[in-house]
Amino acid sequence: MAMMLDESEASDAELIGRAKGGDRGAFGKLLERHYDFVYRVAYRWCGRKADAEDIAQEVCVRLGKAIRDYRGSGAFTTWLYTMTMNAARDTMRKTQRETVKTEAYGVHALISGEGPAEGEDPTEALWAAVRQLPDKQRDAVMLVHGEGLSHAAAAEAMAISETTVSWHIHEAKKRLKTLMRSAGEV
């Protein structure tokens, strides 16, 4: 008689297989295992706790709908990273539309943000500058330097070639030097 593994002992592949079959416990364990990863990626991407929580929540919802489509051809975290980045971009676009509306009505000054404080941590200032980069450069920097992925793994997550990742990193470094100088940080 085969013994079913406890969810805490099951591999991601086992949990994914069971979640695809409708096992809510397995799906919950998968979320529990990877939520911190999703939140960390979202936070690095947007820099705001509340937005990162919203993005992570959105990824959980999307994952519930998309888990059956996961084919297992690459690492689950790579697939999850892509899903998180897409949710973050969607949130950014929505936020930009709302900001334009808010500024148009002149109430922007009434809303207090969670922006950087005086004398902020230089690391946070750098990540704030990274968030100003064009999409592909920002994604490459976040994957390689934020998540510690190799250029090859970042290429897989971004669906581009490894040399293109390297080029985006190179261009990002040049742009970051300019951004940091103009902010008085270098």
Secondary structure, DSSP 8 states (H G I E B T S, - for coil): ------TTTS-HHHHHHHHHTT-HHHHHHHHHHHHHHHHHHHHHHH--HHHHHHHHHHHHHHHHHHGGG---SS-HHHHHHHHHHHHHHHHHHHHHHHHHHHHHTT-GGGS------TT--HHHHHHHHHTTS-HHHHHHHIIIIIS---HHHHHHHHTS-HHHHHHHHHHHHHHHHHHHHHTT--
